[in-house]
Amino acid sequence: MTQQYFDQNLKIFALNSNRPLAEKIAKHVGVDLGKLSVNRFSDGEIQINIEESVRGDNVYVIQSTSAPVNDNLMELLIMVDALRRASAKTINVVMPYYGYARQDRKARSREPITAKLVANMLQNSGVDRIIALDLHAAQIQGFFDIPVDHLMGAPLLAEYFINQGVADNAVVISPDHGGVTRARALAEFLKSPIAIIDKRRPRANVAQIMNIIGDVKGKKCIMIDDMIDTAGTISLGSKALMEAGAKEVYASCTHAVLSGPAIERLSESPLKEVVVTDSIQLPKEKQIDKIKQVSVAPLIGAAIKRINENRPVSPLFKQVFQSAQLEKN
């Protein structure tokens, strides 16, 4: 049974992208999920009805803009409009996964910067604050002119590996040069060295492994990325690491996109485990034995309580913690 949170002006609503995560977040905060209905007209248009008053309330909407990305994004925008017209005091959008984040810059002529477009749509719809988790590019925070709380999944992943005894004799692997900062953050929690896979990507979703920079022989290798999409980089990287003499290879990421041939590639790879968070809801067909999930609900729940109480969120960036410890804070 949910232990009631003392602030009755805080309300949490869940849209359709990841309701199980929203239920866990609400439980950690100590409130019941708000009542609403999300329906579709016969032509596919989304219709939302908030079934309780939100006048003067601090509202938090949980919605990952994962696949189907456009449907989930439109659902979120309609919900924000409904809250604004219903006189909510503040509208805080919790996006465990920010869709379109990979389109964060203009890499070629006549390309859009879609991550910025999404930021504009959210802000113009009336959002007061964004709570995001492991954005693909940290500079996306600058696309908004409203507060953005950027949470990190590395402490949760580190806690899993420590509890499983994988951190002993481990080396953290960045799958490319761009992920070195992320790998270093995990390595600091695990007190491990890092190595880098030097690869070239001839086109989108196609990766070619070149060589490994660092010592991996006889080590437990932990590959870390913000997301695993088609799993091409991860599967090729795991093979290269084993060929270089690694004892075991693990993969970890915050966002398990797992599109296209990802599940098949992970199943056939030499990876011992693939550790992901529940920022994206995994359908049953993707819940293979090799994939282990850790929940981001304690982290997001703690962030919501701190924000609602005007307390700093920064302590959550540096701690490896248990759910029980979060509740005490």
Short mmCIF file of the C-alpha atoms (twelve columns), coordinates in Angstrom:
data_MODEL
# 
_entry.id   MODEL 
# 
loop_
_atom_site.group_PDB 
_atom_site.id 
_atom_site.type_symbol 
_atom_site.label_atom_id 
_atom_site.label_alt_id 
_atom_site.label_comp_id 
_atom_site.label_asym_id 
_atom_site.label_seq_id 
_atom_site.Cartn_x 
_atom_site.Cartn_y 
_atom_site.Cartn_z 
_atom_site.pdbx_PDB_model_num 
ATOM 1   C CA . MET A 1   0.000   0.000   0.000   1 
ATOM 2   C CA . THR A 2   1.317   3.464   -0.923  1 
ATOM 3   C CA . GLN A 3   2.501   5.563   2.029   1 
ATOM 4   C CA . GLN A 4   0.787   8.909   1.451   1 
ATOM 5   C CA . TYR A 5   3.046   11.856  0.645   1 
ATOM 6   C CA . PHE A 6   2.372   14.902  2.812   1 
ATOM 7   C CA . ASP A 7   2.044   17.418  -0.050  1 
ATOM 8   C CA . GLN A 8   -1.470  16.998  -1.413  1 
ATOM 9   C CA . ASN A 9   -0.760  19.513  -4.200  1 
ATOM 10  C CA . LEU A 10  1.624   17.110  -5.948  1 
ATOM 11  C CA . LYS A 11  0.073   14.872  -8.564  1 
ATOM 12  C CA . ILE A 12  1.638   12.311  -10.900 1 
ATOM 13  C CA . PHE A 13  0.000   11.180  -14.129 1 
ATOM 14  C CA . ALA A 14  1.026   8.306   -16.373 1 
ATOM 15  C CA . LEU A 15  0.511   8.253   -20.107 1 
ATOM 16  C CA . ASN A 16  0.764   5.095   -22.201 1 
ATOM 17  C CA . SER A 17  4.470   4.708   -23.007 1 
ATOM 18  C CA . ASN A 18  5.620   3.164   -19.715 1 
ATOM 19  C CA . ARG A 19  2.876   2.831   -17.134 1 
ATOM 20  C CA . PRO A 20  4.698   0.149   -15.058 1 
ATOM 21  C CA . LEU A 21  7.564   2.598   -14.460 1 
ATOM 22  C CA . ALA A 22  5.119   5.391   -13.596 1 
ATOM 23  C CA . GLU A 23  3.441   3.153   -11.016 1 
ATOM 24  C CA . LYS A 24  6.807   2.443   -9.392  1 
ATOM 25  C CA . ILE A 25  7.704   6.145   -9.374  1 
ATOM 26  C CA . ALA A 26  4.394   7.057   -7.740  1 
ATOM 27  C CA . LYS A 27  4.964   4.381   -5.115  1 
ATOM 28  C CA . HIS A 28  8.429   5.746   -4.288  1 
ATOM 29  C CA . VAL A 29  7.059   9.280   -4.047  1 
ATOM 30  C CA . GLY A 30  4.140   8.135   -1.912  1 
ATOM 31  C CA . VAL A 31  1.173   9.237   -4.041  1 
ATOM 32  C CA . ASP A 32  -1.412  7.465   -6.151  1 
ATOM 33  C CA . LEU A 33  -1.349  7.989   -9.897  1 
ATOM 34  C CA . GLY A 34  -3.793  10.618  -11.109 1 
ATOM 35  C CA . LYS A 35  -6.939  9.559   -12.900 1 
ATOM 36  C CA . LEU A 36  -7.183  10.142  -16.627 1 
ATOM 37  C CA . SER A 37  -8.327  8.376   -19.755 1 
ATOM 38  C CA . VAL A 38  -6.477  8.227   -23.060 1 
ATOM 39  C CA . ASN A 39  -8.625  7.169   -25.998 1 
ATOM 40  C CA . ARG A 40  -8.512  7.279   -29.774 1 
ATOM 41  C CA . PHE A 41  -11.104 8.298   -32.287 1 
ATOM 42  C CA . SER A 42  -11.735 5.959   -35.205 1 
ATOM 43  C CA . ASP A 43  -9.296  7.919   -37.393 1 
ATOM 44  C CA . GLY A 44  -6.488  7.550   -34.834 1 
ATOM 45  C CA . GLU A 45  -6.685  10.982  -33.216 1 
ATOM 46  C CA . ILE A 46  -5.790  11.002  -29.511 1 
ATOM 47  C CA . GLN A 47  -8.339  12.188  -26.953 1 
ATOM 48  C CA . ILE A 48  -7.366  12.773  -23.314 1 
ATOM 49  C CA . ASN A 49  -9.643  13.472  -20.356 1 
ATOM 50  C CA . ILE A 50  -8.221  14.333  -16.929 1 
ATOM 51  C CA . GLU A 51  -10.710 12.851  -14.474 1 
ATOM 52  C CA . GLU A 52  -9.815  14.877  -11.383 1 
ATOM 53  C CA . SER A 53  -9.096  18.513  -10.567 1 
ATOM 54  C CA . VAL A 54  -5.540  19.743  -11.029 1 
ATOM 55  C CA . ARG A 55  -6.219  23.422  -10.311 1 
ATOM 56  C CA . GLY A 56  -3.276  24.888  -8.397  1 
ATOM 57  C CA . ASP A 57  -1.389  21.557  -8.336  1 
ATOM 58  C CA . ASN A 58  2.240   20.759  -9.153  1 
ATOM 59  C CA . VAL A 59  1.745   18.083  -11.798 1 
ATOM 60  C CA . TYR A 60  4.350   15.568  -12.999 1 
ATOM 61  C CA . VAL A 61  3.634   13.700  -16.247 1 
ATOM 62  C CA . ILE A 62  5.572   10.469  -16.874 1 
ATOM 63  C CA . GLN A 63  6.113   9.742   -20.568 1 
ATOM 64  C CA . SER A 64  9.024   8.220   -22.471 1 
ATOM 65  C CA . THR A 65  8.920   9.223   -26.120 1 
ATOM 66  C CA . SER A 66  10.037  5.770   -27.224 1 
ATOM 67  C CA . ALA A 67  8.455   3.713   -30.024 1 
ATOM 68  C CA . PRO A 68  5.919   4.546   -31.309 1 
ATOM 69  C CA . VAL A 69  7.773   7.838   -30.934 1 
ATOM 70  C CA . ASN A 70  5.364   10.136  -32.753 1 
ATOM 71  C CA . ASP A 71  2.280   8.754   -30.996 1 
ATOM 72  C CA . ASN A 72  3.877   9.071   -27.567 1 
ATOM 73  C CA . LEU A 73  5.132   12.577  -28.287 1 
ATOM 74  C CA . MET A 74  1.725   13.745  -29.517 1 
ATOM 75  C CA . GLU A 75  0.070   12.124  -26.503 1 
ATOM 76  C CA . LEU A 76  2.402   14.109  -24.238 1 
ATOM 77  C CA . LEU A 77  1.762   17.426  -26.001 1 
ATOM 78  C CA . ILE A 78  -2.013  16.941  -25.785 1 
ATOM 79  C CA . MET A 79  -1.734  16.102  -22.079 1 
ATOM 80  C CA . VAL A 80  0.293   19.245  -21.410 1 
ATOM 81  C CA . ASP A 81  -2.298  21.359  -23.209 1 
ATOM 82  C CA . ALA A 82  -5.069  19.766  -21.149 1 
ATOM 83  C CA . LEU A 83  -3.203  20.491  -17.892 1 
ATOM 84  C CA . ARG A 84  -2.538  24.095  -18.854 1 
ATOM 85  C CA . ARG A 85  -6.192  24.674  -19.696 1 
ATOM 86  C CA . ALA A 86  -7.170  22.997  -16.392 1 
ATOM 87  C CA . SER A 87  -5.131  25.584  -14.425 1 
ATOM 88  C CA . ALA A 88  -2.356  23.356  -13.117 1 
ATOM 89  C CA . LYS A 89  0.143   25.457  -11.143 1 
ATOM 90  C CA . THR A 90  3.219   23.828  -12.694 1 
ATOM 91  C CA . ILE A 91  3.555   21.229  -15.448 1 
ATOM 92  C CA . ASN A 92  6.647   19.068  -15.033 1 
ATOM 93  C CA . VAL A 93  7.381   16.527  -17.762 1 
ATOM 94  C CA . VAL A 94  9.385   13.457  -16.751 1 
ATOM 95  C CA . MET A 95  10.976  11.953  -19.872 1 
ATOM 96  C CA . PRO A 96  12.940  8.845   -18.901 1 
ATOM 97  C CA . TYR A 97  13.740  8.527   -22.616 1 
ATOM 98  C CA . TYR A 98  13.900  11.583  -24.885 1 
ATOM 99  C CA . GLY A 99  13.013  10.596  -28.428 1 
ATOM 100 C CA . TYR A 100 14.775  12.255  -31.376 1 
ATOM 101 C CA . ALA A 101 17.768  13.020  -29.124 1 
ATOM 102 C CA . ARG A 102 20.216  11.641  -31.692 1 
ATOM 103 C CA . GLN A 103 19.255  14.405  -34.127 1 
ATOM 104 C CA . ASP A 104 20.956  17.015  -31.961 1 
ATOM 105 C CA . ARG A 105 23.099  18.829  -34.546 1 
ATOM 106 C CA . LYS A 106 23.299  19.617  -38.228 1 
ATOM 107 C CA . ALA A 107 25.815  17.061  -39.511 1 
ATOM 108 C CA . ARG A 108 25.036  17.529  -43.213 1 
ATOM 109 C CA . SER A 109 23.573  20.187  -45.434 1 
ATOM 110 C CA . ARG A 110 19.798  20.668  -45.219 1 
ATOM 111 C CA . GLU A 111 19.374  18.464  -42.141 1 
ATOM 112 C CA . PRO A 112 16.947  19.354  -39.338 1 
ATOM 113 C CA . ILE A 113 17.904  19.563  -35.662 1 
ATOM 114 C CA . THR A 114 14.910  17.553  -34.504 1 
ATOM 115 C CA . ALA A 115 15.916  17.384  -30.839 1 
ATOM 116 C CA . LYS A 116 15.628  21.189  -30.779 1 
ATOM 117 C CA . LEU A 117 12.265  21.043  -32.571 1 
ATOM 118 C CA . VAL A 118 10.948  18.682  -29.895 1 
ATOM 119 C CA . ALA A 119 12.241  21.036  -27.203 1 
ATOM 120 C CA . ASN A 120 10.438  23.951  -28.861 1 
ATOM 121 C CA . MET A 121 7.166   22.023  -29.045 1 
ATOM 122 C CA . LEU A 122 7.326   21.010  -25.388 1 
ATOM 123 C CA . GLN A 123 8.210   24.475  -24.195 1 
ATOM 124 C CA . ASN A 124 5.618   26.237  -26.361 1 
ATOM 125 C CA . SER A 125 2.906   23.838  -25.217 1 
ATOM 126 C CA . GLY A 126 3.318   25.114  -21.661 1 
ATOM 127 C CA . VAL A 127 5.821   22.830  -19.914 1 
ATOM 128 C CA . ASP A 128 7.493   24.451  -16.891 1 
ATOM 129 C CA . ARG A 129 10.244  21.893  -16.254 1 
ATOM 130 C CA . ILE A 130 11.822  18.837  -17.879 1 
ATOM 131 C CA . ILE A 131 13.222  15.923  -15.915 1 
ATOM 132 C CA . ALA A 132 15.296  13.780  -18.263 1 
ATOM 133 C CA . LEU A 133 17.495  10.732  -17.875 1 
ATOM 134 C CA . ASP A 134 20.809  10.271  -19.707 1 
ATOM 135 C CA . LEU A 135 20.212  12.481  -22.712 1 
ATOM 136 C CA . HIS A 136 22.079  11.305  -25.785 1 
ATOM 137 C CA . ALA A 137 23.861  14.666  -25.879 1 
ATOM 138 C CA . ALA A 138 24.154  16.819  -22.764 1 
ATOM 139 C CA . GLN A 139 23.842  20.004  -24.816 1 
ATOM 140 C CA . ILE A 140 20.157  19.215  -25.404 1 
ATOM 141 C CA . GLN A 141 19.608  20.842  -22.004 1 
ATOM 142 C CA . GLY A 142 20.527  24.123  -23.703 1 
ATOM 143 C CA . PHE A 143 17.738  23.678  -26.252 1 
ATOM 144 C CA . PHE A 144 15.280  24.637  -23.492 1 
ATOM 145 C CA . ASP A 145 14.727  28.006  -21.833 1 
ATOM 146 C CA . ILE A 146 13.091  26.309  -18.846 1 
ATOM 147 C CA . PRO A 147 14.747  24.291  -16.051 1 
ATOM 148 C CA . VAL A 148 16.040  20.866  -17.084 1 
ATOM 149 C CA . ASP A 149 17.064  18.325  -14.445 1 
ATOM 150 C CA . HIS A 150 19.347  15.828  -16.124 1 
ATOM 151 C CA . LEU A 151 19.564  12.584  -14.108 1 
ATOM 152 C CA . MET A 152 22.266  9.952   -14.577 1 
ATOM 153 C CA . GLY A 153 21.791  6.204   -14.765 1 
ATOM 154 C CA . ALA A 154 25.449  5.318   -14.083 1 
ATOM 155 C CA . PRO A 155 25.023  5.002   -10.277 1 
ATOM 156 C CA . LEU A 156 22.226  2.468   -10.721 1 
ATOM 157 C CA . LEU A 157 24.193  0.406   -13.237 1 
ATOM 158 C CA . ALA A 158 27.271  0.580   -11.014 1 
ATOM 159 C CA . GLU A 159 25.278  -0.639  -8.038  1 
ATOM 160 C CA . TYR A 160 24.119  -3.674  -10.012 1 
ATOM 161 C CA . PHE A 161 27.651  -4.629  -11.069 1 
ATOM 162 C CA . ILE A 162 29.002  -4.120  -7.542  1 
ATOM 163 C CA . ASN A 163 26.264  -6.282  -6.024  1 
ATOM 164 C CA . GLN A 164 26.900  -9.021  -8.607  1 
ATOM 165 C CA . GLY A 165 30.647  -9.019  -7.922  1 
ATOM 166 C CA . VAL A 166 31.444  -7.995  -11.497 1 
ATOM 167 C CA . ALA A 167 33.338  -4.886  -10.391 1 
ATOM 168 C CA . ASP A 168 36.307  -6.980  -9.223  1 
ATOM 169 C CA . ASN A 169 39.036  -7.059  -11.894 1 
ATOM 170 C CA . ALA A 170 36.805  -5.051  -14.239 1 
ATOM 171 C CA . VAL A 171 37.526  -2.548  -16.977 1 
ATOM 172 C CA . VAL A 172 34.863  -0.194  -18.319 1 
ATOM 173 C CA . ILE A 173 34.695  -0.012  -22.107 1 
ATOM 174 C CA . SER A 174 33.548  2.958   -24.148 1 
ATOM 175 C CA . PRO A 175 32.180  1.715   -27.504 1 
ATOM 176 C CA . ASP A 176 33.510  4.863   -29.206 1 
ATOM 177 C CA . HIS A 177 35.486  8.020   -28.506 1 
ATOM 178 C CA . GLY A 178 32.319  10.039  -27.907 1 
ATOM 179 C CA . GLY A 179 31.317  7.860   -24.968 1 
ATOM 180 C CA . VAL A 180 34.510  8.281   -22.951 1 
ATOM 181 C CA . THR A 181 32.932  10.714  -20.473 1 
ATOM 182 C CA . ARG A 182 30.093  8.259   -19.811 1 
ATOM 183 C CA . ALA A 183 32.546  5.371   -19.395 1 
ATOM 184 C CA . ARG A 184 34.697  7.404   -17.029 1 
ATOM 185 C CA . ALA A 185 31.671  8.192   -14.854 1 
ATOM 186 C CA . LEU A 186 30.848  4.492   -14.465 1 
ATOM 187 C CA . ALA A 187 34.518  3.651   -13.927 1 
ATOM 188 C CA . GLU A 188 34.706  6.109   -11.035 1 
ATOM 189 C CA . PHE A 189 31.869  4.320   -9.249  1 
ATOM 190 C CA . LEU A 190 33.445  0.911   -9.890  1 
ATOM 191 C CA . LYS A 191 36.994  2.157   -9.220  1 
ATOM 192 C CA . SER A 192 38.052  0.568   -12.505 1 
ATOM 193 C CA . PRO A 193 40.197  1.637   -15.475 1 
ATOM 194 C CA . ILE A 194 38.680  2.357   -18.857 1 
ATOM 195 C CA . ALA A 195 39.392  1.249   -22.419 1 
ATOM 196 C CA . ILE A 196 38.064  2.487   -25.747 1 
ATOM 197 C CA . ILE A 197 36.865  0.684   -28.853 1 
ATOM 198 C CA . ASP A 198 38.032  2.632   -31.888 1 
ATOM 199 C CA . LYS A 199 35.460  2.172   -34.621 1 
ATOM 200 C CA . ARG A 200 34.263  3.781   -37.800 1 
ATOM 201 C CA . ARG A 201 30.588  4.047   -38.730 1 
ATOM 202 C CA . PRO A 202 30.209  4.192   -42.554 1 
ATOM 203 C CA . ARG A 203 26.479  4.952   -42.279 1 
ATOM 204 C CA . ALA A 204 23.686  5.068   -39.696 1 
ATOM 205 C CA . ASN A 205 23.236  1.897   -37.640 1 
ATOM 206 C CA . VAL A 206 26.284  0.274   -39.262 1 
ATOM 207 C CA . ALA A 207 29.450  0.027   -37.180 1 
ATOM 208 C CA . GLN A 208 32.862  -1.357  -38.060 1 
ATOM 209 C CA . ILE A 209 35.179  -2.258  -35.196 1 
ATOM 210 C CA . MET A 210 38.771  -1.164  -35.706 1 
ATOM 211 C CA . ASN A 211 40.864  -1.792  -32.579 1 
ATOM 212 C CA . ILE A 212 40.872  -1.597  -28.787 1 
ATOM 213 C CA . ILE A 213 42.778  1.076   -26.888 1 
ATOM 214 C CA . GLY A 214 43.603  -0.208  -23.409 1 
ATOM 215 C CA . ASP A 215 44.325  -3.457  -21.562 1 
ATOM 216 C CA . VAL A 216 41.424  -5.933  -21.508 1 
ATOM 217 C CA . LYS A 217 43.261  -9.273  -21.349 1 
ATOM 218 C CA . GLY A 218 41.926  -11.443 -18.525 1 
ATOM 219 C CA . LYS A 219 39.519  -8.692  -17.447 1 
ATOM 220 C CA . LYS A 220 35.775  -8.506  -16.920 1 
ATOM 221 C CA . CYS A 221 34.793  -5.957  -19.548 1 
ATOM 222 C CA . ILE A 222 31.739  -3.742  -19.031 1 
ATOM 223 C CA . MET A 223 30.637  -1.889  -22.149 1 
ATOM 224 C CA . ILE A 224 28.588  1.243   -21.417 1 
ATOM 225 C CA . ASP A 225 26.457  3.388   -23.717 1 
ATOM 226 C CA . ASP A 226 23.450  5.654   -23.299 1 
ATOM 227 C CA . MET A 227 21.315  3.403   -25.503 1 
ATOM 228 C CA . ILE A 228 21.375  0.127   -27.403 1 
ATOM 229 C CA . ASP A 229 19.398  0.415   -30.631 1 
ATOM 230 C CA . THR A 230 20.149  -2.243  -33.265 1 
ATOM 231 C CA . ALA A 231 22.960  -3.678  -31.066 1 
ATOM 232 C CA . GLY A 232 25.439  -3.722  -33.944 1 
ATOM 233 C CA . THR A 233 28.112  -1.796  -32.042 1 
ATOM 234 C CA . ILE A 234 27.619  -3.801  -28.853 1 
ATOM 235 C CA . SER A 235 27.682  -7.231  -30.508 1 
ATOM 236 C CA . LEU A 236 30.717  -6.454  -32.668 1 
ATOM 237 C CA . GLY A 237 32.455  -4.864  -29.707 1 
ATOM 238 C CA . SER A 238 31.874  -7.899  -27.503 1 
ATOM 239 C CA . LYS A 239 33.410  -10.177 -30.144 1 
ATOM 240 C CA . ALA A 240 36.427  -7.888  -30.492 1 
ATOM 241 C CA . LEU A 241 36.927  -7.828  -26.723 1 
ATOM 242 C CA . MET A 242 36.779  -11.613 -26.440 1 
ATOM 243 C CA . GLU A 243 39.268  -11.913 -29.295 1 
ATOM 244 C CA . ALA A 244 41.530  -9.509  -27.389 1 
ATOM 245 C CA . GLY A 245 41.547  -11.858 -24.394 1 
ATOM 246 C CA . ALA A 246 38.738  -10.557 -22.190 1 
ATOM 247 C CA . LYS A 247 37.576  -13.005 -19.521 1 
ATOM 248 C CA . GLU A 248 33.904  -11.952 -19.675 1 
ATOM 249 C CA . VAL A 249 32.021  -9.207  -21.478 1 
ATOM 250 C CA . TYR A 250 28.969  -7.378  -20.190 1 
ATOM 251 C CA . ALA A 251 26.980  -4.609  -21.869 1 
ATOM 252 C CA . SER A 252 25.054  -1.874  -20.105 1 
ATOM 253 C CA . CYS A 253 22.958  1.085   -21.124 1 
ATOM 254 C CA . THR A 254 20.235  3.321   -19.779 1 
ATOM 255 C CA . HIS A 255 17.854  3.108   -22.735 1 
ATOM 256 C CA . ALA A 256 17.029  -0.292  -24.227 1 
ATOM 257 C CA . VAL A 257 15.662  0.807   -27.620 1 
ATOM 258 C CA . LEU A 258 16.374  -2.649  -29.093 1 
ATOM 259 C CA . SER A 259 14.986  -2.152  -32.584 1 
ATOM 260 C CA . GLY A 260 15.303  -4.299  -35.699 1 
ATOM 261 C CA . PRO A 261 17.738  -7.218  -35.298 1 
ATOM 262 C CA . ALA A 262 18.863  -6.186  -31.792 1 
ATOM 263 C CA . ILE A 263 17.481  -9.160  -29.852 1 
ATOM 264 C CA . GLU A 264 18.872  -11.682 -32.329 1 
ATOM 265 C CA . ARG A 265 22.284  -10.003 -32.273 1 
ATOM 266 C CA . LEU A 266 22.417  -9.887  -28.476 1 
ATOM 267 C CA . SER A 267 21.335  -13.537 -28.223 1 
ATOM 268 C CA . GLU A 268 24.081  -14.658 -30.595 1 
ATOM 269 C CA . SER A 269 26.805  -12.432 -29.129 1 
ATOM 270 C CA . PRO A 270 29.352  -13.588 -26.519 1 
ATOM 271 C CA . LEU A 271 27.884  -11.125 -23.997 1 
ATOM 272 C CA . LYS A 272 27.256  -12.713 -20.620 1 
ATOM 273 C CA . GLU A 273 24.633  -10.139 -19.583 1 
ATOM 274 C CA . VAL A 274 23.060  -6.972  -20.965 1 
ATOM 275 C CA . VAL A 275 22.135  -4.675  -18.082 1 
ATOM 276 C CA . VAL A 276 19.572  -1.983  -18.900 1 
ATOM 277 C CA . THR A 277 17.151  0.257   -17.026 1 
ATOM 278 C CA . ASP A 278 13.378  0.358   -17.355 1 
ATOM 279 C CA . SER A 279 13.330  3.842   -18.920 1 
ATOM 280 C CA . ILE A 280 11.714  2.117   -21.915 1 
ATOM 281 C CA . GLN A 281 9.126   -0.594  -21.348 1 
ATOM 282 C CA . LEU A 282 10.286  -3.885  -22.847 1 
ATOM 283 C CA . PRO A 283 7.617   -6.053  -24.478 1 
ATOM 284 C CA . LYS A 284 7.676   -9.738  -23.582 1 
ATOM 285 C CA . GLU A 285 9.321   -10.774 -26.850 1 
ATOM 286 C CA . LYS A 286 12.364  -8.660  -25.925 1 
ATOM 287 C CA . GLN A 287 12.682  -9.926  -22.351 1 
ATOM 288 C CA . ILE A 288 15.320  -12.570 -23.015 1 
ATOM 289 C CA . ASP A 289 17.303  -14.208 -20.196 1 
ATOM 290 C CA . LYS A 290 20.471  -12.335 -21.116 1 
ATOM 291 C CA . ILE A 291 18.827  -8.941  -20.471 1 
ATOM 292 C CA . LYS A 292 18.703  -7.770  -16.843 1 
ATOM 293 C CA . GLN A 293 16.704  -4.682  -15.866 1 
ATOM 294 C CA . VAL A 294 17.307  -2.253  -13.017 1 
ATOM 295 C CA . SER A 295 14.650  0.288   -12.192 1 
ATOM 296 C CA . VAL A 296 15.132  4.049   -12.402 1 
ATOM 297 C CA . ALA A 297 11.981  4.589   -10.311 1 
ATOM 298 C CA . PRO A 298 13.850  5.232   -7.017  1 
ATOM 299 C CA . LEU A 299 16.059  7.818   -8.725  1 
ATOM 300 C CA . ILE A 300 13.216  9.636   -10.480 1 
ATOM 301 C CA . GLY A 301 10.986  9.397   -7.414  1 
ATOM 302 C CA . ALA A 302 13.674  10.972  -5.253  1 
ATOM 303 C CA . ALA A 303 14.202  13.721  -7.845  1 
ATOM 304 C CA . ILE A 304 10.476  14.541  -7.911  1 
ATOM 305 C CA . LYS A 305 10.339  14.820  -4.122  1 
ATOM 306 C CA . ARG A 306 13.434  17.025  -4.006  1 
ATOM 307 C CA . ILE A 307 12.133  19.318  -6.750  1 
ATOM 308 C CA . ASN A 308 8.729   19.574  -5.122  1 
ATOM 309 C CA . GLU A 309 10.359  20.465  -1.795  1 
ATOM 310 C CA . ASN A 310 12.777  22.968  -3.391  1 
ATOM 311 C CA . ARG A 311 15.763  20.842  -2.359  1 
ATOM 312 C CA . PRO A 312 18.837  20.297  -4.542  1 
ATOM 313 C CA . VAL A 313 18.808  17.403  -6.993  1 
ATOM 314 C CA . SER A 314 22.597  17.339  -7.445  1 
ATOM 315 C CA . PRO A 315 23.260  14.853  -4.583  1 
ATOM 316 C CA . LEU A 316 21.504  12.200  -6.675  1 
ATOM 317 C CA . PHE A 317 24.174  12.515  -9.379  1 
ATOM 318 C CA . LYS A 318 26.976  11.252  -7.162  1 
ATOM 319 C CA . GLN A 319 25.539  8.484   -5.031  1 
ATOM 320 C CA . VAL A 320 25.348  4.750   -5.462  1 
ATOM 321 C CA . PHE A 321 22.291  4.020   -3.404  1 
ATOM 322 C CA . GLN A 322 19.625  1.553   -2.387  1 
ATOM 323 C CA . SER A 323 15.907  2.322   -2.689  1 
ATOM 324 C CA . ALA A 324 15.596  2.374   1.083   1 
ATOM 325 C CA . GLN A 325 18.267  5.054   1.327   1 
ATOM 326 C CA . LEU A 326 16.400  7.204   -1.171  1 
ATOM 327 C CA . GLU A 327 13.234  7.078   0.873   1 
ATOM 328 C CA . LYS A 328 15.127  8.404   3.919   1 
ATOM 329 C CA . ASN A 329 16.306  11.453  1.954   1 
# 
